[in-house]
Amino acid sequence: MSHDFRFHLDRGGHSITVCVGGARDPVEVLVDGKVVATCQRRRRGVTVLTAELPGDAPRPVTLRIDWAAATDGGPAVLLEAEDGRALVPRVSPTPVPGRDRASKRGSLQRLLRFTRR
């Protein structure tokens, strides 16, 4: 089971993604697929990251990652912008390429060993 959390929201024609990795991995904010803010992860309290949405006049946004507000063991992410606040929904992390295939191969090998006995 992965301990990674990924949050995604489309806002003002831009894609905003927050990735929270393992204990030693940083928190990253991606806007339109590009990393625009990063900080070392903290498991307690609130982590605040600021970023800008691109445009003719860049618009600042603030992302608050609150570990105490979560009910499922993961953090809650709140986006604050000039036009209001929004809770950023959690999405399931994308599978690592090849990992799923390896687990199928492992179960196939166990089945073949079982049939040889």
C-alpha positions in Angstrom: 0.0 0.0 0.0 1.3 3.4 -0.9 1.4 6.3 1.6 1.3 8.9 -1.1 -1.5 11.4 -1.3 -2.5 13.3 -4.4 -5.0 16.1 -4.6 -6.2 17.7 -7.8 -8.4 20.7 -8.8 -9.1 22.5 -12.0 -9.4 26.3 -11.4 -9.5 29.2 -13.8 -8.5 27.0 -16.7 -5.4 25.6 -14.9 -4.7 22.2 -13.4 -3.5 22.4 -9.8 -2.1 19.2 -8.2 -0.6 18.7 -4.7 1.6 15.7 -4.2 2.4 14.5 -0.6 4.9 11.7 -0.7 6.6 9.5 1.9 8.1 10.7 5.2 11.3 12.0 3.6 9.7 13.2 0.4 8.8 16.9 -0.1 5.4 18.3 -0.7 5.0 19.5 -4.3 2.6 21.8 -6.0 2.2 21.4 -9.7 0.4 23.9 -11.9 -0.3 22.6 -15.4 2.1 19.8 -14.8 5.0 21.9 -13.8 6.4 22.0 -10.2 5.9 25.6 -9.0 6.4 25.2 -5.2 7.9 22.6 -2.9 8.7 22.2 0.8 9.8 19.5 3.2 6.8 17.6 4.5 5.7 18.0 8.1 3.3 15.5 9.7 2.0 17.9 12.3 0.3 21.3 12.1 -0.3 23.1 8.9 2.1 23.4 5.9 1.5 26.5 3.8 2.7 26.8 0.2 2.3 29.7 -2.2 2.2 29.5 -5.9 1.1 31.6 -8.9 -1.4 30.7 -11.7 0.1 31.8 -15.0 -1.5 34.4 -17.2 -1.2 38.0 -18.3 -1.3 39.0 -14.7 -0.1 36.0 -12.5 -2.6 35.2 -9.8 -1.3 34.1 -6.4 -2.8 31.1 -4.6 -2.1 29.7 -1.2 -2.4 26.0 -0.4 -2.8 24.9 3.2 -2.1 21.3 4.0 -3.6 20.4 7.4 -2.9 17.0 8.9 -5.2 17.5 11.9 -8.3 18.1 9.7 -8.1 14.7 8.0 -10.3 11.8 9.0 -8.8 9.0 6.8 -5.2 9.3 7.9 -4.2 11.7 5.1 -4.1 15.5 5.1 -6.8 17.9 4.0 -5.8 20.5 1.4 -7.4 24.0 1.2 -6.8 26.3 -1.8 -7.1 30.0 -1.1 -7.3 32.5 -4.0 -8.5 36.0 -4.7 -11.9 34.6 -5.7 -12.5 32.4 -2.6 -11.6 29.2 -0.9 -12.0 25.6 -2.1 -11.2 22.2 -0.6 -9.0 20.3 -3.0 -10.3 16.8 -3.5 -8.1 13.7 -3.0 -7.5 11.5 -6.0 -6.0 8.0 -6.1 -2.3 8.0 -7.0 -1.4 6.8 -10.4 0.1 3.3 -10.4 3.8 2.9 -10.8 4.5 1.5 -14.3 5.6 -2.2 -14.0 4.6 -2.6 -10.4 1.2 -4.1 -11.2 2.8 -6.4 -13.8 5.3 -7.6 -11.2 2.6 -8.5 -8.7 0.8 -10.5 -11.3 4.0 -12.3 -12.2 4.6 -13.1 -8.5 1.2 -14.6 -8.1 1.6 -16.6 -11.3 5.0 -18.0 -10.0 3.4 -19.0 -6.7 0.6 -20.8 -8.6 3.2 -22.6 -10.7 5.2 -23.7 -7.6 2.0 -24.9 -6.0 1.1 -27.0 -9.0 4.6 -28.6 -9.1 4.3 -29.9 -5.6 
